[in-house]
């Protein structure tokens, strides 16, 4: 019995199955997913079906692409046939699948490993408890009856810095951007969402969120994905696991029990990178 953490899949179902074969996965193991189960890859529907079928042997947090799928669905902006998400909307049981996805959390903390699973980042001002409370606030919003209004107010790059005075949709939008989109901030903790490249190529004054010198959550090992140009990376008590499978890189799993990594190459190649 082991626990594995797997980076962004984004519809790369065949690579996921090959990775599970590589690690000799069996039904007694637990799988943690860093979010972005879907989009751009060829088999997003199959990934969702597989992860849901795992039941309590799988934990997945929401990524920005997962939220985008939910927004398209609940705002009735269904994609066209040439979109990689199209098969999900044609699936006979898409309603129950979207309900299941909508109820996934933004963060998962495990006391045994002292590990926090998220998709993208943490505000430097947040303690672990603050981060968990913020994640729970969005989680409850998405589970409640008025959840559709959330998707009407989710998109946007502001506010770009944390404040205890944030409230309403502005607070929820900041929380979502933090957990699902964050890469860079400045020394003051202000976010800069436009910059997506690998560290060393960002404009002066910007640092990866995990390098912020006054980060209040450094005492917990944070596992995240989202940043394919960063790749597999261990730094400042964080482990980045998006090794760019969708973009021609590899799909990576970390076995938490002994900190061993497993990776296998993607079967396709792309030179593009994005959110």
Order of alpha helices (4+ residues) and beta strands (2+ residues): beta-alpha-beta-alpha-beta-alpha-alpha-alpha-beta-beta-alpha-alpha-alpha-beta-beta-beta-beta-beta-beta-beta
